[in-house]
Amino acid sequence: MRLFATPIAPDPDEARRWAEEELSKTAYQEAEPTPIDRFARGVVDFLAALFSGQVPATLGPWLAVGAIVVLLVLVAVAILIWGRPRAVVRSRASVPLFGEDETRSAAQLRSDAEDAARRSAWDEAIVLRMRALARGLAERTIVDPAPGTTVHRFAAEAGRAFPAESVELEAVARTFDDVRYLRRPGTAEGYAAVRTLDERLAGARVEVPV
């Protein structure tokens, strides 16, 4: 009597039936990836292709759209967190302006200049009004005097934005120098010239982009 029988070799149809029966068992079904598993694998494969530079050509436009959307979201978040753009915030900041740190806005400087003019303090009125002129153009982002910028440098830069006013800008810059550094007495006429130019430029459009 034989202890072991000779193995039976199934024919192809029988082998396929055995395989189907084996794979239908619960243990094999539970081992199959779920839809979430397949999705996660797809994300991992996509990121790997993205960083390796092997992005499918059909996804190129979608990636561009996605990048633009992300950029717009970041800009919106930045505005919500940090507030409005720099030009508005700087109107309340301390900025070196013709030799002194200045925190007043153009409107405040104009008001203080008018107060000085009513007291016939022409030196003070001229200095304040010239700073108001510069501050006003800075608030409109037309000319932004850097720290250390002289009044004549400012007049030259403003003259490029308003060529028709370049001569008058240089004239009021000289008036500012006369009363601020040369100690020459200011006059009502000198103040009127600065005030008139400031008022004119406050409502003027830029003639030449700077």
C-alpha positions as CSV (number, residue, x, y, z in Angstrom):
1,M,0.0,0.0,0.0
2,R,1.3,3.4,-1.0
3,L,1.4,6.1,1.6
4,F,1.4,8.9,-0.8
5,A,-0.7,9.1,-3.9
6,T,0.7,10.4,-7.2
7,P,-0.2,14.2,-7.5
8,I,-2.9,14.8,-10.0
9,A,-2.0,17.4,-12.7
10,P,-5.2,19.4,-13.5
11,D,-6.0,20.3,-17.1
12,P,-6.2,24.0,-18.0
13,D,-9.9,24.4,-17.4
14,E,-9.6,22.7,-14.0
15,A,-6.7,24.9,-13.0
16,R,-8.6,28.1,-13.9
17,R,-11.6,26.9,-11.9
18,W,-9.4,26.2,-8.9
19,A,-7.8,29.6,-9.1
20,E,-11.1,31.4,-9.3
21,E,-12.4,29.5,-6.3
22,E,-9.3,30.3,-4.3
23,L,-9.3,34.1,-5.2
24,S,-13.0,34.3,-4.3
25,K,-12.2,33.5,-0.7
26,T,-12.8,36.3,1.9
27,A,-9.1,36.6,2.8
28,Y,-8.1,37.5,-0.8
29,Q,-11.0,40.0,-1.2
30,E,-10.1,41.8,2.0
31,A,-6.5,42.1,0.7
32,E,-7.6,44.0,-2.4
33,P,-7.0,47.8,-2.3
34,T,-10.0,50.0,-1.5
35,P,-10.9,53.0,-3.6
36,I,-9.2,55.2,-0.9
37,D,-6.1,53.1,-1.3
38,R,-6.1,53.6,-5.0
39,F,-6.7,57.3,-4.7
40,A,-3.8,57.7,-2.2
41,R,-1.5,55.7,-4.5
42,G,-2.5,57.9,-7.4
43,V,-1.7,61.1,-5.5
44,V,1.7,59.7,-4.4
45,D,2.5,58.7,-8.0
46,F,1.4,62.2,-9.3
47,L,3.6,64.0,-6.8
48,A,6.5,61.8,-7.6
49,A,6.1,62.5,-11.3
50,L,5.7,66.3,-10.5
51,F,9.0,66.5,-8.6
52,S,10.8,64.3,-11.1
53,G,9.7,66.5,-14.0
54,Q,7.6,63.7,-15.6
55,V,4.2,65.4,-15.5
56,P,1.9,64.1,-18.2
57,A,1.4,66.6,-21.0
58,T,-2.4,66.6,-20.5
59,L,-2.0,67.9,-17.0
60,G,0.2,70.9,-17.9
61,P,-2.7,73.4,-18.4
62,W,-4.3,72.2,-15.2
63,L,-1.1,72.8,-13.2
64,A,-0.9,76.3,-14.6
65,V,-4.5,77.1,-13.5
66,G,-3.8,75.6,-10.1
67,A,-0.7,77.7,-9.6
68,I,-2.7,80.9,-10.5
69,V,-5.5,80.0,-8.1
70,V,-3.0,79.3,-5.3
71,L,-1.2,82.6,-6.0
72,L,-4.5,84.6,-5.8
73,V,-5.5,82.9,-2.6
74,L,-2.1,83.8,-1.0
75,V,-2.5,87.4,-2.1
76,A,-6.0,87.6,-0.6
77,V,-4.8,86.0,2.7
78,A,-1.8,88.4,2.8
79,I,-4.2,91.4,2.4
80,L,-6.5,90.1,5.2
81,I,-3.5,89.6,7.5
82,W,-1.3,92.6,6.8
83,G,-3.8,95.1,5.5
84,R,-3.9,97.3,2.5
85,P,-0.9,97.9,0.1
86,R,2.3,99.7,1.1
87,A,1.4,103.1,-0.3
88,V,-1.5,103.6,2.1
89,V,0.3,102.3,5.1
90,R,3.4,104.5,4.5
91,S,1.3,107.6,4.9
92,R,1.3,106.9,8.7
93,A,4.9,105.8,8.9
94,S,7.9,107.8,10.0
95,V,9.8,108.7,6.8
96,P,12.9,110.8,6.4
97,L,11.9,113.9,4.4
98,F,14.4,116.6,3.6
99,G,16.5,116.2,6.7
100,E,13.8,115.3,9.3
101,D,11.7,112.2,10.1
102,E,8.1,113.0,9.2
103,T,5.0,111.1,10.4
104,R,2.4,113.5,9.2
105,S,0.3,112.9,6.1
106,A,0.2,115.4,3.2
107,A,-3.1,116.7,4.5
108,Q,-1.8,117.3,8.0
109,L,1.3,119.0,6.7
110,R,-0.8,121.3,4.5
111,S,-3.0,122.2,7.5
112,D,0.0,123.0,9.7
113,A,1.5,125.0,6.9
114,E,-1.7,127.1,6.7
115,D,-1.6,127.6,10.4
116,A,2.0,128.9,10.2
117,A,1.0,131.2,7.3
118,R,-1.8,132.7,9.3
119,R,0.8,133.5,11.9
120,S,3.0,135.0,9.2
121,A,5.7,132.4,10.1
122,W,6.8,132.2,6.5
123,D,9.9,130.1,7.0
124,E,7.9,127.4,8.8
125,A,5.0,127.6,6.3
126,I,7.3,127.2,3.3
127,V,9.2,124.2,4.8
128,L,6.0,122.5,5.8
129,R,4.3,123.1,2.5
130,M,7.2,121.8,0.5
131,R,7.2,118.7,2.6
132,A,3.4,118.4,2.0
133,L,4.1,118.6,-1.7
134,A,6.6,115.8,-1.5
135,R,4.5,113.7,0.8
136,G,1.5,114.1,-1.4
137,L,3.3,112.7,-4.5
138,A,4.7,109.9,-2.4
139,E,1.2,108.9,-1.2
140,R,0.2,108.8,-4.8
141,T,3.3,106.6,-5.6
142,I,4.4,109.1,-8.2
143,V,7.6,110.1,-6.6
144,D,9.0,108.3,-3.5
145,P,11.9,110.3,-2.0
146,A,14.4,107.8,-0.5
147,P,16.1,108.6,2.8
148,G,18.7,111.3,2.2
149,T,17.0,112.7,-0.9
150,T,17.6,116.4,-1.2
151,V,14.9,118.8,-2.2
152,H,16.6,119.4,-5.5
153,R,16.8,115.7,-6.3
154,F,13.1,115.4,-5.5
155,A,12.3,118.4,-7.7
156,A,14.2,116.7,-10.6
157,E,12.3,113.4,-10.1
158,A,9.0,115.2,-9.9
159,G,9.9,117.2,-13.0
160,R,10.2,113.9,-15.0
161,A,6.6,113.0,-14.0
162,F,5.4,116.6,-14.7
163,P,7.7,118.1,-17.3
164,A,5.5,121.2,-17.7
165,E,6.2,122.0,-14.0
166,S,9.9,121.3,-13.9
167,V,10.9,124.9,-13.8
168,E,8.5,125.8,-11.0
169,L,9.5,122.7,-9.1
170,E,13.2,123.8,-9.2
171,A,12.1,127.4,-8.2
172,V,10.3,126.2,-5.0
173,A,13.2,123.9,-4.2
174,R,15.5,126.9,-4.2
175,T,13.0,128.8,-1.9
176,F,13.0,125.8,0.5
177,D,16.8,125.9,0.5
178,D,16.9,129.6,1.1
179,V,14.8,129.5,4.3
180,R,15.9,126.0,5.5
181,Y,19.7,126.2,5.1
182,L,20.7,129.7,4.0
183,R,18.6,131.4,6.7
184,R,17.1,133.8,4.2
185,P,13.7,135.1,5.5
186,G,10.7,133.5,3.9
187,T,8.0,135.7,2.3
188,A,4.3,135.5,1.7
189,E,5.1,135.4,-2.0
190,G,7.4,132.5,-1.6
191,Y,4.8,130.5,0.4
192,A,2.1,131.4,-2.1
193,A,4.3,129.9,-4.9
194,V,4.8,126.6,-3.0
195,R,1.1,126.4,-2.1
196,T,-0.1,127.1,-5.6
197,L,2.2,124.4,-7.1
198,D,1.2,121.9,-4.4
199,E,-2.5,122.5,-5.1
200,R,-1.9,122.2,-8.9
201,L,0.0,119.0,-8.7
202,A,-2.4,117.5,-6.1
203,G,-5.0,117.3,-8.8
204,A,-2.8,116.7,-11.8
205,R,-2.3,113.5,-13.8
206,V,1.2,112.2,-14.4
207,E,2.4,113.4,-17.8
208,V,5.3,111.0,-18.2
209,P,5.6,107.7,-16.2
210,V,8.6,107.7,-13.9
